[in-house]
Amino acid sequence: MAASKTTTGTLKIGDQWNAITIIAHSQTHPLKAICELTENAIDAGASQVRILRRRSKGRTFLEVVDDGRGVAQDESGSPDFQRIATHLCDSMKRHLDARNRQGVHGEFGIGLLSFWSLGEELRMISGGGAKPLMELHLVRGQRQYAIRPVRGRIATGGTRVVVGPLLDATKNLVTGEKIARYLSAELRDRIRRTGVAIEVADSVARKEIPVVPREFDGERLEIPRRYATPLGDVNVEIYLRGDEATGKPGIAVCKDGTRVIEDIAELLPFSRSPWNDRRLEGLVDFEPLALAPGTRSGIVPDAAFETLVTAAASIEADILAAVATREQAEAERASRQLLKQVHKAFASALADLPAEDYLFFDIPKSEPSLQGRPGVPGQALATGRRDASGREVGDEPPPTDLFPGDPGPLASVRITPRTPRRPPGGSCLFTATPRDASGIAIPEDVAITWRIVEGSAAIATDGGSCRVASSTVGIVTVEATAVQADVEVADRVDLKFLEEADGDAAGGRGLPGYRLEADHGQPWRSRYDVGRNEIVINSAHRDFLASRGSAAKHRRYIGKLYAKEVVLSNFPHESPAEVMERLIEVTLRTEDAL
């Protein structure tokens, strides 16, 4: 049996019209077709492009008019429509020299065929200097073309393309707003680089909409803008969106300023973190990429694509690091804000509870301005002196005379505020109020002196007040001495200079902070660290994770843990029943604020 003979040959198109039909039908996105016509205008050097949606005799038409160079001319000086119609898949732009090729995107010579996804006919009108205007006429589904002279002129001097009537399936999809929104994203960087002004005039809806390059949501990640490769730089612009961001997120793939893929995660090598993180949006722009000719919305898996995949290793490492940094900073900000809310709720709650029961934390009583005034129930006179049990002498409730007479002799002096905290570098203004035995303030005839008893701080005195400041962390004990005739009384307070102190804010005086600690598989939810005055919360506990569903739920969960630790710290030896009673007492007074 004779050996088979090898046969070789050259691939050919069996049916040219069928091939043209396949190419024309490959573009099914009507907005992408409009983008193709707009990019043709930009390639022609247009500085202004106007897209008009209008209605004539009940039918809808679309026009794209520009002020560019127009269609390239033939030897006679007329627009070379003949070449356009007979050289499909061989764009004139491919034959430009390197200088004229700069900034030009067209390369396939099939862009005009995309009108099949828009309307029934296409008319392209362009001039040639002193020559009359010429028109190229194409009909959807027909292989014949017509080139003819037309009357009139193009006011902008460039090219005018009319598509219509629009298809029934298309005419309601390509509204002015949708066209403008699509082009603002699709041509975002190309508009910025060329400075072209694009306007959509929708006479049907009576709207004129400028196409403004789309701005991304969120905060831009601090990563390099360019990553070098052997084929050129990869331009990167990534943003981290907040939970409140709207719109479809995703990192787009662009080629020289034009978006070719809306979401890079659609590409198999990028279907992983961080590229598929829905919080991220932005773009990756790599000019050497080769596009799929049919749809111009796919990428050819060639050497340029492999170069981008290789560069992605460095890019994604920087993205992950930047996101981690942002998340940590955001978590710290959220913790500080949450801590202030919890402190405010608990300072208010504990101030309203019996002071003799809740002694563990240094919480000021409510309405401090009323402290020591007669007639205010529950307020005690403070002389600065304590008995053997630790109670201040004069803790007996003051008289409730509604019309007190003149103040009597000096009996005590009271410094306010009582439990101040300040950050290093801050200062605190103290006031000393002398009172008689009934708690009535003595406005005159009392000399007051101030001094620092312990600690290092600067003090500036002014009679009944003084200001204390320190640049270092520590506790400063301030003393005020009041003298009237031969009576001398004194009072002291501790001023604490602490990092991230809240001053005289409603919350934060003496209440602990909190920190998260992931202890996987362990049942404990929280515990109190006495040495650091912090509530440690198990961030790996299933209840903590469940509470993260909403900010309010998370805040209430943290509040319940605070309530638990406050009660356990103040009532460590009580029965379980008594502890539960106290827990209800505290949570009842904090739930409205949380």
RODO-449741 format. One record per residue (C-alpha): x, y, z negated; residue number from 1; residue in three letters. Coordinates in pm, whole numbers, plus 50000, padded with zeros to 5 digits. Layout:
BEGIN
- east north up nr rest
- X Y Z NUM ALA
...
This chain:
BEGIN
- east north up nr rest
- 50000 50000 50000 1 MET
- 50149 50334 50103 2 ALA
- 50223 50591 49835 3 ALA
- 49979 50887 49820 4 SER
- 50104 51209 49974 5 LYS
- 50126 51528 49766 6 THR
- 49915 51810 49905 7 THR
- 49973 52178 49817 8 THR
- 49789 52493 49912 9 GLY
- 49673 52839 49805 10 THR
- 49360 52913 49602 11 LEU
- 49096 53106 49791 12 LYS
- 48753 53249 49730 13 ILE
- 48501 53019 49891 14 GLY
- 48219 53273 49892 15 ASP
- 48327 53633 49849 16 GLN
- 47978 53769 49789 17 TRP
- 47912 53508 49523 18 ASN
- 48239 53609 49354 19 ALA
- 48134 53976 49364 20 ILE
- 47797 53884 49216 21 THR
- 47963 53691 48934 22 ILE
- 48192 53988 48859 23 ILE
- 47902 54235 48865 24 ALA
- 47698 54021 48625 25 HIS
- 47992 53971 48386 26 SER
- 47926 54312 48233 27 GLN
- 47594 54283 48048 28 THR
- 47633 54572 47801 29 HIS
- 47466 54885 47946 30 PRO
- 47640 55119 47701 31 LEU
- 47974 54965 47798 32 LYS
- 47888 55041 48162 33 ALA
- 47833 55408 48071 34 ILE
- 48165 55401 47890 35 CYS
- 48331 55269 48209 36 GLU
- 48196 55565 48409 37 LEU
- 48311 55807 48136 38 THR
- 48659 55656 48131 39 GLU
- 48682 55692 48508 40 ASN
- 48623 56065 48457 41 ALA
- 48893 56083 48188 42 ILE
- 49133 55892 48415 43 ASP
- 49070 56161 48677 44 ALA
- 49194 56426 48434 45 GLY
- 48854 56565 48336 46 ALA
- 48846 56815 48051 47 SER
- 48465 56812 48037 48 GLN
- 48221 56526 48092 49 VAL
- 47844 56572 48082 50 ARG
- 47613 56271 48064 51 ILE
- 47252 56350 48157 52 LEU
- 46952 56128 48092 53 ARG
- 46655 56257 48290 54 ARG
- 46322 56150 48430 55 ARG
- 46197 56201 48785 56 SER
- 45859 56088 48917 57 LYS
- 45810 55864 48616 58 GLY
- 46149 55692 48656 59 ARG
- 46457 55735 48437 60 THR
- 46799 55823 48579 61 PHE
- 47145 55865 48432 62 LEU
- 47410 56107 48561 63 GLU
- 47778 56143 48470 64 VAL
- 47935 56468 48591 65 VAL
- 48297 56571 48530 66 ASP
- 48544 56844 48627 67 ASP
- 48832 56609 48709 68 GLY
- 49036 56565 49026 69 ARG
- 48760 56371 49199 70 GLY
- 48803 56059 49411 71 VAL
- 49144 56013 49573 72 ALA
- 49141 56138 49931 73 GLN
- 49213 55952 50255 74 ASP
- 49433 56080 50539 75 GLU
- 49160 56314 50662 76 SER
- 49121 56478 50321 77 GLY
- 48783 56322 50242 78 SER
- 48711 56105 49935 79 PRO
- 48840 55756 50013 80 ASP
- 48513 55576 49936 81 PHE
- 48597 55325 50209 82 GLN
- 48884 55185 50006 83 ARG
- 48676 55173 49686 84 ILE
- 48405 54971 49859 85 ALA
- 48641 54731 50037 86 THR
- 48911 54681 49774 87 HIS
- 48725 54535 49478 88 LEU
- 48965 54389 49220 89 CYS
- 49243 54611 49362 90 ASP
- 49209 54946 49191 91 SER
- 49390 55243 49344 92 MET
- 49509 55321 48990 93 LYS
- 49729 55009 48996 94 ARG
- 49936 55164 49275 95 HIS
- 50012 55492 49095 96 LEU
- 50374 55562 49003 97 ASP
- 50481 55557 48639 98 ALA
- 50435 55932 48594 99 ARG
- 50083 55943 48736 100 ASN
- 49993 55617 48566 101 ARG
- 50049 55770 48220 102 GLN
- 49719 55785 48028 103 GLY
- 49522 55607 48303 104 VAL
- 49327 55299 48191 105 HIS
- 49157 55161 48504 106 GLY
- 49330 54861 48656 107 GLU
- 49076 54606 48782 108 PHE
- 48878 54796 49048 109 GLY
- 48545 54650 48933 110 ILE
- 48419 54927 48702 111 GLY
- 48158 55058 48945 112 LEU
- 47996 54715 48965 113 LEU
- 47896 54750 48599 114 SER
- 47608 54972 48716 115 PHE
- 47421 54645 48785 116 TRP
- 47355 54626 48409 117 SER
- 47210 54981 48416 118 LEU
- 47000 55055 48722 119 GLY
- 46895 54974 49075 120 GLU
- 47126 55209 49266 121 GLU
- 47451 55402 49228 122 LEU
- 47539 55722 49410 123 ARG
- 47891 55863 49367 124 MET
- 47944 56213 49505 125 ILE
- 48282 56382 49536 126 SER
- 48445 56651 49752 127 GLY
- 48773 56696 49932 128 GLY
- 48884 57057 49913 129 GLY
- 48741 57235 50219 130 ALA
- 48570 56915 50332 131 LYS
- 48196 56867 50265 132 PRO
- 48074 56652 49980 133 LEU
- 48058 56279 50052 134 MET
- 47846 56014 49885 135 GLU
- 47902 55643 49825 136 LEU
- 47573 55457 49793 137 HIS
- 47552 55108 49640 138 LEU
- 47239 54903 49575 139 VAL
- 47215 54641 49301 140 ARG
- 47214 54289 49446 141 GLY
- 47313 54399 49797 142 GLN
- 47656 54364 49959 143 ARG
- 47613 54657 50202 144 GLN
- 47735 55005 50115 145 TYR
- 47683 55345 50278 146 ALA
- 47909 55652 50292 147 ILE
- 47748 55974 50409 148 ARG
- 47790 56351 50382 149 PRO
- 47558 56532 50142 150 VAL
- 47459 56893 50106 151 ARG
- 47521 57118 49811 152 GLY
- 47812 57130 49576 153 ARG
- 47925 57006 49237 154 ILE
- 47943 57300 49001 155 ALA
- 48225 57145 48804 156 THR
- 48425 57057 49114 157 GLY
- 48487 56696 49014 158 GLY
- 48269 56389 49057 159 THR
- 47900 56322 49007 160 ARG
- 47768 55968 48955 161 VAL
- 47393 55900 48953 162 VAL
- 47257 55561 48841 163 VAL
- 46888 55490 48874 164 GLY
- 46617 55428 48846 165 PRO
- 46722 55248 48529 166 LEU
- 46614 54889 48477 167 LEU
- 46304 54827 48268 168 ASP
- 46516 54628 48020 169 ALA
- 46769 54911 47996 170 THR
- 46593 55246 48015 171 LYS
- 46483 55244 47650 172 ASN
- 46820 55117 47524 173 LEU
- 47038 55397 47658 174 VAL
- 46895 55696 47470 175 THR
- 47105 56007 47421 176 GLY
- 47172 55930 47054 177 GLU
- 47280 55573 47124 178 LYS
- 47510 55681 47407 179 ILE
- 47675 55948 47190 180 ALA
- 47715 55713 46893 181 ARG
- 47864 55437 47110 182 TYR
- 48113 55664 47287 183 LEU
- 48220 55827 46959 184 SER
- 48341 55487 46840 185 ALA
- 48448 55333 47172 186 GLU
- 48656 55634 47287 187 LEU
- 48743 55770 46944 188 ARG
- 49119 55805 46981 189 ASP
- 49111 55865 47355 190 ARG
- 48895 56173 47300 191 ILE
- 49140 56293 47037 192 ARG
- 49447 56235 47252 193 ARG
- 49313 56391 47572 194 THR
- 49103 56665 47414 195 GLY
- 48820 56589 47660 196 VAL
- 48481 56737 47566 197 ALA
- 48194 56493 47620 198 ILE
- 47832 56599 47587 199 GLU
- 47516 56392 47621 200 VAL
- 47210 56582 47740 201 ALA
- 46891 56381 47691 202 ASP
- 46621 56579 47872 203 SER
- 46370 56301 47800 204 VAL
- 46410 56344 47424 205 ALA
- 46507 56713 47462 206 ARG
- 46835 56675 47277 207 LYS
- 47191 56776 47348 208 GLU
- 47448 56579 47152 209 ILE
- 47824 56638 47155 210 PRO
- 48032 56323 47134 211 VAL
- 48248 56366 46826 212 VAL
- 48519 56107 46748 213 PRO
- 48387 55878 46478 214 ARG
- 48516 55926 46126 215 GLU
- 48567 55617 45914 216 PHE
- 48411 55575 45570 217 ASP
- 48610 55528 45254 218 GLY
- 48967 55626 45168 219 GLU
- 49259 55565 45398 220 ARG
- 49502 55304 45273 221 LEU
- 49856 55423 45217 222 GLU
- 50028 55196 45469 223 ILE
- 50255 55284 45763 224 PRO
- 50079 55430 46066 225 ARG
- 50306 55246 46310 226 ARG
- 50468 54904 46315 227 TYR
- 50749 54854 46566 228 ALA
- 50751 54553 46801 229 THR
- 50968 54464 47105 230 PRO
- 50678 54574 47330 231 LEU
- 50601 54901 47154 232 GLY
- 50441 55028 46836 233 ASP
- 50123 54893 46682 234 VAL
- 49918 55188 46556 235 ASN
- 49722 55112 46241 236 VAL
- 49451 55307 46059 237 GLU
- 49271 55121 45780 238 ILE
- 49015 55251 45529 239 TYR
- 48876 55098 45212 240 LEU
- 48504 55158 45179 241 ARG
- 48313 55194 44854 242 GLY
- 48010 54986 44763 243 ASP
- 47783 55273 44869 244 GLU
- 47921 55287 45226 245 ALA
- 47672 55233 45507 246 THR
- 47711 55102 45860 247 GLY
- 47873 54785 45988 248 LYS
- 48231 54754 45866 249 PRO
- 48516 54596 46054 250 GLY
- 48866 54663 46186 251 ILE
- 48850 54731 46559 252 ALA
- 49110 54634 46819 253 VAL
- 49198 54917 47058 254 CYS
- 49411 54957 47368 255 LYS
- 49559 55304 47405 256 ASP
- 49273 55473 47223 257 GLY
- 48983 55272 47368 258 THR
- 48808 55012 47155 259 ARG
- 48804 54667 47313 260 VAL
- 48689 54450 47021 261 ILE
- 48463 54579 46745 262 GLU
- 48585 54338 46477 263 ASP
- 48935 54189 46482 264 ILE
- 48810 53897 46270 265 ALA
- 48642 53763 46585 266 GLU
- 48991 53665 46705 267 LEU
- 49092 53326 46566 268 LEU
- 49438 53430 46431 269 PRO
- 49268 53712 46235 270 PHE
- 48974 53519 46089 271 SER
- 49119 53538 45739 272 ARG
- 49181 53787 45460 273 SER
- 49229 54079 45471 274 PRO
- 49105 54114 45829 275 TRP
- 48761 53973 45747 276 ASN
- 48721 54180 45428 277 ASP
- 48389 54361 45475 278 ARG
- 48511 54655 45265 279 ARG
- 48775 54740 45524 280 LEU
- 48728 54930 45847 281 GLU
- 48956 55109 46088 282 GLY
- 49155 55010 46392 283 LEU
- 49463 54834 46523 284 VAL
- 49580 54988 46853 285 ASP
- 49832 54808 47075 286 PHE
- 49871 54946 47428 287 GLU
- 50041 54638 47589 288 PRO
- 49735 54416 47531 289 LEU
- 49584 54266 47847 290 ALA
- 49206 54283 47864 291 LEU
- 48966 54025 48001 292 ALA
- 48873 54175 48342 293 PRO
- 48507 54075 48342 294 GLY
- 48380 54231 48021 295 THR
- 48679 54447 47927 296 ARG
- 48590 54350 47568 297 SER
- 48819 54051 47527 298 GLY
- 49194 54001 47504 299 ILE
- 49407 53774 47719 300 VAL
- 49614 53540 47496 301 PRO
- 49951 53627 47647 302 ASP
- 50290 53742 47517 303 ALA
- 50152 54082 47415 304 ALA
- 49882 53918 47206 305 PHE
- 50138 53689 47042 306 GLU
- 50347 53996 46961 307 THR
- 50047 54154 46788 308 LEU
- 49983 53834 46590 309 VAL
- 50347 53832 46476 310 THR
- 50332 54197 46372 311 ALA
- 50012 54125 46178 312 ALA
- 50209 53939 45909 313 ALA
- 50374 54264 45795 314 SER
- 50057 54467 45840 315 ILE
- 49837 54237 45634 316 GLU
- 50092 54219 45351 317 ALA
- 50086 54599 45329 318 ASP
- 49705 54603 45345 319 ILE
- 49673 54349 45062 320 LEU
- 49920 54542 44846 321 ALA
- 49744 54874 44911 322 ALA
- 49402 54725 44838 323 VAL
- 49529 54570 44514 324 ALA
- 49669 54907 44407 325 THR
- 49341 55082 44487 326 ARG
- 49138 54817 44308 327 GLU
- 49351 54845 43998 328 GLN
- 49324 55223 43996 329 ALA
- 48949 55205 44056 330 GLU
- 48907 54947 43780 331 ALA
- 49097 55171 43540 332 GLU
- 48883 55472 43634 333 ARG
- 48566 55267 43596 334 ALA
- 48685 55133 43261 335 SER
- 48759 55482 43133 336 ARG
- 48419 55606 43245 337 GLN
- 48244 55303 43100 338 LEU
- 48439 55341 42777 339 LEU
- 48324 55702 42743 340 LYS
- 47961 55599 42794 341 GLN
- 47989 55320 42538 342 VAL
- 48168 55546 42290 343 HIS
- 47903 55812 42325 344 LYS
- 47626 55562 42262 345 ALA
- 47796 55410 41959 346 PHE
- 47909 55739 41807 347 ALA
- 47549 55854 41818 348 SER
- 47417 55525 41685 349 ALA
- 47664 55488 41399 350 LEU
- 47622 55849 41296 351 ALA
- 47251 55782 41247 352 ASP
- 47310 55466 41045 353 LEU
- 47391 55465 40674 354 PRO
- 47743 55602 40640 355 ALA
- 47816 55387 40338 356 GLU
- 47745 55070 40540 357 ASP
- 47951 55144 40851 358 TYR
- 48290 55246 40715 359 LEU
- 48525 55045 40934 360 PHE
- 48539 55291 41226 361 PHE
- 48612 55660 41181 362 ASP
- 48281 55796 41314 363 ILE
- 48166 56154 41245 364 PRO
- 47818 56204 41111 365 LYS
- 47553 56348 41337 366 SER
- 47501 56724 41333 367 GLU
- 47834 56808 41168 368 PRO
- 47743 57175 41158 369 SER
- 47483 57091 40888 370 LEU
- 47725 56906 40665 371 GLN
- 47734 57048 40317 372 GLY
- 47437 57279 40365 373 ARG
- 47171 57267 40102 374 PRO
- 46839 57127 40201 375 GLY
- 46979 56881 40456 376 VAL
- 46904 56526 40336 377 PRO
- 47177 56271 40346 378 GLY
- 47463 56525 40354 379 GLN
- 47714 56529 40072 380 ALA
- 47935 56802 39935 381 LEU
- 48304 56733 39984 382 ALA
- 48562 56879 39750 383 THR
- 48860 56692 39884 384 GLY
- 48879 56501 39554 385 ARG
- 48784 56133 39518 386 ARG
- 48704 55916 39217 387 ASP
- 48840 55567 39146 388 ALA
- 48590 55404 39382 389 SER
- 48703 55623 39669 390 GLY
- 48386 55832 39687 391 ARG
- 48430 56206 39717 392 GLU
- 48349 56397 39403 393 VAL
- 48033 56586 39471 394 GLY
- 47874 56312 39684 395 ASP
- 47544 56371 39508 396 GLU
- 47276 56510 39739 397 PRO
- 47270 56889 39725 398 PRO
- 46971 57081 39596 399 PRO
- 46688 57139 39837 400 THR
- 46616 57502 39749 401 ASP
- 46483 57660 40066 402 LEU
- 46573 58012 39949 403 PHE
- 46919 57994 39789 404 PRO
- 47046 58296 39604 405 GLY
- 47392 58450 39616 406 ASP
- 47676 58199 39616 407 PRO
- 47832 58113 39285 408 GLY
- 48201 58068 39200 409 PRO
- 48429 57870 39428 410 LEU
- 48391 57493 39385 411 ALA
- 48518 57332 39708 412 SER
- 48655 57394 40053 413 VAL
- 48574 57191 40364 414 ARG
- 48784 57162 40682 415 ILE
- 48614 57095 41013 416 THR
- 48643 56902 41236 417 PRO
- 48693 56599 41014 418 ARG
- 48835 56335 41250 419 THR
- 48989 56516 41545 420 PRO
- 49192 56347 41819 421 ARG
- 49395 56518 42085 422 ARG
- 49633 56413 42362 423 PRO
- 50002 56505 42326 424 PRO
- 50042 56867 42435 425 GLY
- 49691 56953 42318 426 GLY
- 49580 57159 42022 427 SER
- 49297 57165 41769 428 CYS
- 49123 57463 41609 429 LEU
- 49038 57405 41240 430 PHE
- 48799 57607 41025 431 THR
- 48789 57604 40643 432 ALA
- 48460 57688 40467 433 THR
- 48468 57765 40091 434 PRO
- 48149 57670 39900 435 ARG
- 48006 57697 39552 436 ASP
- 47885 57404 39341 437 ALA
- 47548 57405 39522 438 SER
- 47712 57382 39862 439 GLY
- 47640 57744 39959 440 ILE
- 47913 57895 40178 441 ALA
- 48110 58180 40022 442 ILE
- 48165 58439 40298 443 PRO
- 48417 58665 40118 444 GLU
- 48652 58715 39824 445 ASP
- 48825 58381 39890 446 VAL
- 49185 58361 40016 447 ALA
- 49268 58063 40237 448 ILE
- 49615 57936 40324 449 THR
- 49714 57656 40562 450 TRP
- 50007 57419 40581 451 ARG
- 50125 57097 40747 452 ILE
- 50157 56832 40479 453 VAL
- 50284 56548 40698 454 GLU
- 50389 56515 41060 455 GLY
- 50553 56744 41311 456 SER
- 50340 57016 41468 457 ALA
- 50318 57390 41528 458 ALA
- 50057 57582 41327 459 ILE
- 49915 57930 41385 460 ALA
- 49692 58061 41102 461 THR
- 49427 58332 41099 462 ASP
- 49256 58348 40760 463 GLY
- 48981 58089 40754 464 GLY
- 49102 57916 41071 465 SER
- 49419 57777 41220 466 CYS
- 49532 57610 41541 467 ARG
- 49761 57305 41532 468 VAL
- 49948 57178 41837 469 ALA
- 50198 56898 41901 470 SER
- 50368 56757 42210 471 SER
- 50429 56413 42060 472 THR
- 50215 56115 41964 473 VAL
- 50152 56084 41592 474 GLY
- 49938 56184 41292 475 ILE
- 49954 56535 41146 476 VAL
- 49800 56601 40803 477 THR
- 49664 56955 40770 478 VAL
- 49577 57111 40434 479 GLU
- 49369 57421 40355 480 ALA
- 49388 57579 40007 481 THR
- 49116 57820 39890 482 ALA
- 49181 58056 39594 483 VAL
- 48926 58273 39412 484 GLN
- 49045 58438 39091 485 ALA
- 49195 58150 38893 486 ASP
- 49011 57874 39084 487 VAL
- 49207 57682 39346 488 GLU
- 49069 57396 39558 489 VAL
- 49209 57216 39863 490 ALA
- 49103 56985 40147 491 ASP
- 49300 56773 40395 492 ARG
- 49229 56614 40731 493 VAL
- 49434 56400 40966 494 ASP
- 49479 56520 41325 495 LEU
- 49570 56229 41552 496 LYS
- 49765 56298 41872 497 PHE
- 49698 55997 42094 498 LEU
- 49733 55916 42462 499 GLU
- 49402 55960 42649 500 GLU
- 49231 56110 42343 501 ALA
- 48884 56249 42407 502 ASP
- 48905 56565 42199 503 GLY
- 48577 56664 42039 504 ASP
- 48364 56478 42296 505 ALA
- 48061 56303 42163 506 ALA
- 48223 55964 42196 507 GLY
- 48561 55821 42122 508 GLY
- 48632 55933 41765 509 ARG
- 48778 55630 41600 510 GLY
- 48598 55380 41821 511 LEU
- 48820 55117 41980 512 PRO
- 48910 55097 42344 513 GLY
- 48885 54775 42537 514 TYR
- 49097 54570 42771 515 ARG
- 49022 54275 42995 516 LEU
- 49191 53940 42954 517 GLU
- 49112 53649 43185 518 ALA
- 49099 53333 42971 519 ASP
- 48957 53077 43213 520 HIS
- 48749 52793 43073 521 GLY
- 48732 52939 42722 522 GLN
- 48398 53009 42551 523 PRO
- 48486 53335 42371 524 TRP
- 48344 53656 42516 525 ARG
- 48526 53915 42308 526 SER
- 48741 53967 42001 527 ARG
- 48875 54265 41808 528 TYR
- 49248 54339 41807 529 ASP
- 49296 54529 41480 530 VAL
- 49656 54625 41544 531 GLY
- 49582 54793 41878 532 ARG
- 49226 54903 41789 533 ASN
- 49099 54736 42106 534 GLU
- 48817 54505 42190 535 ILE
- 48953 54228 42411 536 VAL
- 48696 54108 42664 537 ILE
- 48725 53775 42843 538 ASN
- 48691 53876 43210 539 SER
- 48683 53512 43319 540 ALA
- 48375 53426 43114 541 HIS
- 48072 53337 43326 542 ARG
- 47861 53603 43149 543 ASP
- 48113 53875 43233 544 PHE
- 48117 53766 43597 545 LEU
- 47736 53755 43607 546 ALA
- 47714 54107 43465 547 SER
- 47915 54251 43754 548 ARG
- 47609 54229 43977 549 GLY
- 47516 54588 43893 550 SER
- 47678 54878 43710 551 ALA
- 47390 54909 43462 552 ALA
- 47392 54539 43378 553 LYS
- 47770 54545 43331 554 HIS
- 47748 54850 43108 555 ARG
- 47486 54686 42888 556 ARG
- 47694 54369 42863 557 TYR
- 47999 54564 42745 558 ILE
- 47773 54750 42502 559 GLY
- 47648 54424 42351 560 LYS
- 48005 54305 42300 561 LEU
- 48086 54636 42131 562 TYR
- 47784 54597 41905 563 ALA
- 47897 54246 41810 564 LYS
- 48249 54361 41720 565 GLU
- 48125 54667 41528 566 VAL
- 47895 54453 41317 567 VAL
- 48152 54178 41256 568 LEU
- 48416 54434 41159 569 SER
- 48189 54608 40910 570 ASN
- 48020 54298 40767 571 PHE
- 48282 54020 40780 572 PRO
- 48152 53836 40472 573 HIS
- 47779 53862 40522 574 GLU
- 47552 53568 40598 575 SER
- 47466 53492 40962 576 PRO
- 47113 53619 40901 577 ALA
- 47240 53953 40769 578 GLU
- 47485 53987 41058 579 VAL
- 47204 53931 41307 580 MET
- 46991 54192 41131 581 GLU
- 47276 54442 41161 582 ARG
- 47332 54350 41526 583 LEU
- 46968 54431 41604 584 ILE
- 47006 54754 41408 585 GLU
- 47301 54867 41623 586 VAL
- 47176 54748 41962 587 THR
- 46839 54914 41906 588 LEU
- 47010 55250 41867 589 ARG
- 47240 55209 42167 590 THR
- 47021 55047 42433 591 GLU
- 46864 55374 42553 592 ASP
- 47205 55536 42603 593 ALA
- 47338 55231 42789 594 LEU
